[in-house]
Amino acid sequence: MAIEQLYTDQPITRKPITPTESLPAVRRPWLLPVLVAGLLATVLVSVGVGAVFISPAEVLTMAGHCVGLAAAPDEMKTAILTTIRLPRVCLGLLIGSGLAVAGAAMQGLFRNPLADPGLIGISSGASLAAVCMIVLELTLFQQLGGLLGYYALSLVAFLGACGTTLLVYRLARVAGQSVVTTMLLAGIAINALAGALTGLLTYMATDDQLRTITFWSLGSLGGASWTTVLALLPFTGVVLVGLPRLAKSLNLLSLGESQAAMLGVNLTGLKRQVIVLSTLAVGTSVAVAGIIGFVGLVIPHLIRLVAGADHRRVLIGSALGGAIVLTGADALARTIVAPAELPIGILTALLGTPVFLWMLINERTRS
Amino acid sequence: MLTVENLTFRTNQRTLLTQLSFEARAGELLAIVGPNGAGKSTLLKLCAGEQKPTAGTIALHATPLSAYSSKQLALCRGMLHQQNTLAFPVRVHELVLMGRYPHYGTHPSPADYSIAEAALETVGMQAFSNRIVSTLSGGEQQRVQLARVLAQVWAVPNGLLLLDEPTTGLDLLHQHQLLDVARQMAQQGFAVLAVLHDLNMAAQYADQILMLRAGQLEAYGTPNDVLTASLVEHVFGLPVKRLENPCHHCPLIVPVPTFSSAFTQ
């Protein structure tokens, strides 16, 4: 007998089912609207701050002028906004949302709220490849640099991220099934190896190279231009659409792997999709902006505290929250030591660590 | 409904199940009993389609399990696992609704909510609907997980329900309530397979008993036929007396242990 025939919509039940009048209320339904409003406000403020201050009212006038509603604004300020500030803010939005949503999905995949895309070697692989390129100055790299110019480093870093992730995934695929705990352990081992090799290369590097390495590994949105934004947009776009679609499966995975399989989740496919999409998000953002830590770890955790465990809300909330935090942190990074600029990786770690420790302690006292 | 023929399962060069054949019929509760490590949970996993047999066939409604997609199976087969740990602070009503996930796309219908609620009521946990599951006691968590499994197969007329040591951690009332629910599911047309440790509960609730030892089928039949003193002693290595349960007219197994002293002076 076919399944379709077996399954009827007519429930046969021991107790009569009466349709419930009131469906279970979504917890804290204000979260997503608040995040959207916060995002708009952050964008409005952060395009304004810098050496030349542009007030939100002026920004709105410029936006209004674009659609033919307002009078022509100050031309110099418009130029600053469109060529310098706006691409940088857009880059912050893309990277922040990508990192946070990838972090949330990784935590779901590893069934561990403390997991992070860095765990399976994405960031360390990217930095190893980048440091290789900076230090070794191989002919291959130089030819690549000649072809792609500024983007060569980004491309190499992205390939490094993909390479290590693939290696970790392969190592964990014993007997045709990838076991998540093995993947975690393999990730730790590969991370250590990549760290050691990076350290070795750093040791060999000249003073000039060291400066480049340091700047790169601290992370910065300083390289923002419309070209980088457009280069990143399709990747982050795919991730922002793809990962929230896996929310239901990730919810089921939180019950356990066997339990999820019983409810029809294709575990292999789910793991593959989460890993590919996360590598895409984290690899491209490391490639463009260097290593920016803690966004992928802290933001999903904070969203979960407010929104609960449902991945549909956690993933979307994390994307919004990550965009807000990284854009805001970047605005801070380029103003607090003006006219110089603080690497954003320092800032996210400085702000992220206390929040993370607070979460850890809070969790321990609660349980 | 579920036909198992010459089932053998081998992993890591160890044979866990050898040449099992039996049938779980619709309307029957089949209890699987046996000592630790006999292969009971492995058998259940194979019946659930979670693992593939090394040899032999398992057919559900005369179609081999391997011919079903995992989505199709999720619509008609529910399984309660022995261990259920949650990675995130999920609430009770969210957890039970997850049982309905295979049945809807993006948004649950009012019927899905009603079924989740009815399933929660069946296990007597509706008052805890808004609690975070991990803050409940072990037995309460087990009941909520059962509600999730019931919600999954609630509206299916000829489903398969697999319970792996479902009574673990439950108090006396809820152990019996759980097996009562299992029997009622069977009466609705389900085939129910339950791994049980308590032989007397198996005797009281099961229609058929499958007795395993070291991956081999030792006995298969009605409680009256299977639960004989000699067979139980042979399989479990413990001398027992078989009495007649005067209330339920089924066998009553009373252990008569002859252990040596564990503490020598």
Boltz contact constraints between the chains, C-beta under 6 A:
constraints:
  - contact:
      token1: [A, 1]
      token2: [B, 61]
      max_distance: 6.0
  - contact:
      token1: [A, 3]
      token2: [B, 72]
      max_distance: 6.0
  - contact:
      token1: [A, 6]
      token2: [B, 76]
      max_distance: 6.0
  - contact:
      token1: [A, 6]
      token2: [B, 158]
      max_distance: 6.0
  - contact:
      token1: [A, 7]
      token2: [B, 75]
      max_distance: 6.0
  - contact:
      token1: [A, 7]
      token2: [B, 156]
      max_distance: 6.0
  - contact:
      token1: [A, 11]
      token2: [B, 155]
      max_distance: 6.0
  - contact:
      token1: [A, 12]
      token2: [B, 157]
      max_distance: 6.0
  - contact:
      token1: [A, 14]
      token2: [B, 184]
      max_distance: 6.0
  - contact:
      token1: [A, 15]
      token2: [B, 118]
      max_distance: 6.0
  - contact:
      token1: [A, 17]
      token2: [B, 114]
      max_distance: 6.0
  - contact:
      token1: [A, 17]
      token2: [B, 118]
      max_distance: 6.0
  - contact:
      token1: [A, 19]
      token2: [B, 110]
      max_distance: 6.0
  - contact:
      token1: [A, 19]
      token2: [B, 114]
      max_distance: 6.0
  - contact:
      token1: [A, 20]
      token2: [B, 113]
      max_distance: 6.0
  - contact:
      token1: [A, 20]
      token2: [B, 114]
      max_distance: 6.0
  - contact:
      token1: [A, 20]
      token2: [B, 117]
      max_distance: 6.0
  - contact:
      token1: [A, 23]
      token2: [B, 113]
      max_distance: 6.0
  - contact:
      token1: [A, 24]
      token2: [B, 93]
      max_distance: 6.0
  - contact:
      token1: [A, 111]
      token2: [B, 87]
      max_distance: 6.0
  - contact:
      token1: [A, 248]
      token2: [B, 101]
      max_distance: 6.0
  - contact:
      token1: [A, 252]
      token2: [B, 98]
      max_distance: 6.0
  - contact:
      token1: [A, 254]
      token2: [B, 87]
      max_distance: 6.0
  - contact:
      token1: [A, 254]
      token2: [B, 88]
      max_distance: 6.0
  - contact:
      token1: [A, 258]
      token2: [B, 50]
      max_distance: 6.0
  - contact:
      token1: [A, 258]
      token2: [B, 81]
      max_distance: 6.0
  - contact:
      token1: [A, 259]
      token2: [B, 81]
      max_distance: 6.0
  - contact:
      token1: [A, 261]
      token2: [B, 50]
      max_distance: 6.0
  - contact:
      token1: [A, 262]
      token2: [B, 79]
      max_distance: 6.0
  - contact:
      token1: [A, 263]
      token2: [B, 74]
      max_distance: 6.0
  - contact:
      token1: [A, 263]
      token2: [B, 101]
      max_distance: 6.0
  - contact:
      token1: [A, 263]
      token2: [B, 102]
      max_distance: 6.0
  - contact:
      token1: [A, 264]
      token2: [B, 70]
      max_distance: 6.0
  - contact:
      token1: [A, 264]
      token2: [B, 71]
      max_distance: 6.0
  - contact:
      token1: [A, 264]
      token2: [B, 74]
      max_distance: 6.0
  - contact:
      token1: [A, 264]
      token2: [B, 102]
      max_distance: 6.0
  - contact:
      token1: [A, 309]
      token2: [B, 88]
      max_distance: 6.0
  - contact:
      token1: [A, 309]
      token2: [B, 89]
      max_distance: 6.0
  - contact:
      token1: [A, 309]
      token2: [B, 90]
      max_distance: 6.0
